[in-house]
Amino acid sequence: MSVNDVVILHIELAEIEPAIWRRVAVRATTSLLGLHRIIQATMGWLDYHLWEFQIDGMVYGIPDPDGFDWGRKIEPAGATKLTKVLNSGLDVFSYTYDLGDNWLHRITVERVEPAEPETLYPAFLGGARRSPPEDCGSVPGYYAFLDAVTGKGSRKKKQALDWYGGPYDPDDIDEPQIRITLKRIANTYRRGKLKAAET
């Protein structure tokens, strides 16, 4: 595998129907911390909560500096590259966001291919349905929220939208915002690469 390769990932939120998913192309050299930021951007999460990757029996995240990791060993996500996952032969792993609501994401490696020279990565390739709101109470809370906001003129609908802070369309993934945020991430990566080349 070359450092110039990109990985096409399919990211799907577990236990939700109809499916909430995204497809992205990311550099194979992306760290798991970088992948966390990419997932946050594509799924519309706000990075308010703890998170972790579960890969081949190992847990990757941000280890607590005081060692309060609930008796588990957490490997530093910033020090682990996506290439490690690919070199292990795994093509499916998981990511959990908000360890209270436990939003489990299934990540499938669809393919590895050479990067296109003029393309900025990460690149958004598609998706369906808006992610649940932060702090809505896991899967049951999300379904209750959806029932409320799709009701016709009910008091529950008004309360749910007031709580959310605005309109909520479960079918609108806000693709323009996803592309803007991924472009920021890509430009940060590019600036870092240029800076490293100058030293």
C-alpha positions in Angstrom: 0.0 0.0 0.0 1.3 3.4 -1.0 1.2 6.6 1.2 -0.7 8.1 -1.8 -3.5 5.6 -1.6 -7.0 6.6 -0.4 -9.5 4.3 1.3 -13.2 4.3 0.4 -15.2 3.9 3.7 -18.9 3.2 4.1 -20.0 4.4 7.6 -23.5 3.3 8.8 -25.2 4.1 12.1 -26.3 0.8 13.7 -29.9 -0.1 14.8 -31.6 2.6 12.7 -34.0 2.1 9.9 -34.1 3.5 7.3 -30.4 3.5 7.2 -28.3 6.5 8.1 -25.0 6.2 6.2 -22.1 8.1 4.6 -19.4 7.2 2.1 -16.1 9.0 2.2 -12.6 8.7 0.6 -9.8 9.3 3.2 -6.1 9.1 2.9 -4.7 5.7 4.1 -2.3 7.7 6.3 -5.1 9.3 8.3 -4.8 8.7 12.0 -7.8 7.3 13.9 -8.1 10.6 15.6 -8.4 12.2 12.1 -10.9 9.6 11.1 -13.0 10.5 14.2 -13.0 14.1 13.1 -14.1 13.1 9.6 -16.9 10.9 10.9 -18.1 13.8 13.1 -18.1 16.1 10.1 -19.9 13.7 7.8 -22.5 12.5 10.3 -23.3 16.0 11.6 -22.2 15.2 15.2 -20.9 18.1 17.3 -18.0 16.3 19.1 -19.5 16.9 22.5 -19.0 13.4 23.9 -16.5 10.6 24.5 -15.9 8.3 21.6 -13.8 5.2 20.7 -13.0 2.8 17.9 -13.2 -0.9 18.4 -10.8 -2.8 16.1 -9.8 -6.4 16.4 -10.3 -6.6 20.1 -8.5 -3.3 20.8 -10.0 0.0 21.9 -8.6 3.3 20.4 -9.5 6.7 21.7 -8.1 9.4 23.9 -6.7 7.7 27.0 -7.4 9.5 30.3 -4.2 11.1 31.5 -5.0 10.1 35.1 -5.7 6.5 34.1 -9.5 6.5 34.7 -10.4 4.4 31.7 -12.9 2.1 33.5 -10.3 -0.7 33.8 -9.8 -0.9 30.0 -6.7 -0.2 28.0 -7.3 2.5 25.5 -4.7 3.0 22.8 -4.1 6.6 21.6 -6.1 7.2 18.4 -3.8 10.0 17.3 -0.8 7.6 17.2 -2.6 4.9 15.1 -3.0 5.2 11.4 -5.7 3.7 9.2 -3.0 1.8 7.4 -2.6 -0.4 10.6 -6.2 -1.5 10.2 -5.8 -2.1 6.5 -2.6 -4.1 7.0 -4.3 -6.3 9.5 -6.6 -7.5 6.8 -9.8 -6.2 8.5 -12.4 -4.7 6.4 -15.0 -3.9 9.0 -14.6 -2.2 12.4 -16.7 0.0 14.6 -16.8 3.5 16.1 -19.0 4.5 19.0 -19.8 8.2 19.6 -21.3 9.3 23.0 -20.7 6.5 25.4 -24.0 7.4 27.1 -26.2 7.3 24.1 -23.9 4.7 22.4 -24.2 5.7 18.8 -22.5 2.6 17.2 -21.2 3.1 13.7 -20.2 0.1 11.4 -17.3 1.1 9.2 -16.7 -1.0 6.1 -13.6 -0.7 4.0 -15.0 -0.9 0.4 -11.7 -0.5 -1.5 -8.3 1.1 -1.6 -7.3 3.1 -4.7 -4.7 5.6 -5.8 -5.4 9.2 -4.8 -6.4 11.5 -7.7 -3.8 14.2 -8.0 -6.1 17.2 -8.0 -8.6 15.9 -5.4 -8.6 17.1 -1.8 -9.1 14.4 0.8 -11.1 13.6 2.8 -13.8 13.6 0.0 -17.5 13.2 0.5 -19.0 10.5 -1.9 -22.6 10.2 -0.7 -25.0 9.5 2.1 -28.5 9.3 3.3 -30.6 10.7 6.1 -29.6 13.1 8.9 -28.1 11.8 12.1 -30.0 11.9 15.3 -29.7 15.0 17.4 -27.1 15.1 20.2 -28.4 14.0 23.6 -31.8 12.7 22.3 -31.6 9.5 24.3 -30.1 6.8 22.1 -32.2 4.8 19.6 -35.5 4.9 21.5 -35.2 8.7 22.1 -34.4 9.3 18.5 -37.5 7.4 17.3 -39.6 9.4 19.9 -38.1 12.6 18.6 -38.9 11.6 15.0 -42.5 10.8 15.9 -42.8 14.2 17.5 -41.2 16.3 14.7 -43.1 14.5 11.9 -46.5 15.0 13.7 -48.9 17.6 12.2 -49.1 20.7 14.3 -49.0 19.0 17.7 -47.7 20.5 20.9 -45.2 17.6 21.0 -43.8 18.8 17.7 -43.3 22.3 18.9 -41.7 21.1 22.1 -39.3 18.8 20.1 -38.3 21.5 17.6 -37.9 24.1 20.4 -35.6 21.6 22.2 -33.7 20.9 18.9 -33.4 24.6 18.2 -34.8 24.8 14.7 -36.3 22.7 11.9 -35.3 19.1 11.5 -35.7 17.2 8.2 -34.6 13.6 8.7 -33.9 13.3 4.9 -31.6 16.3 4.7 -28.0 15.5 5.4 -26.9 19.1 4.8 -24.4 18.1 2.1 -23.1 21.6 1.6 -22.0 21.8 5.3 -20.4 18.4 5.1 -18.4 19.4 2.1 -17.3 22.7 3.7 -16.2 21.0 6.9 -14.3 18.2 5.0 -12.6 20.9 2.9 -11.3 22.5 6.1 -10.0 19.2 7.3 -8.3 18.6 3.9 -6.7 22.0 3.9 -5.4 21.5 7.4 -3.9 18.2 6.2 -2.4 19.9 3.2 -0.9 22.7 5.2 0.7 20.2 7.6 2.1 18.3 4.7 3.6 21.4 3.2 5.0 22.5 6.5 6.6 19.1 7.1 8.2 19.3 3.6 9.8 22.7 4.4 11.5 21.4 7.5 
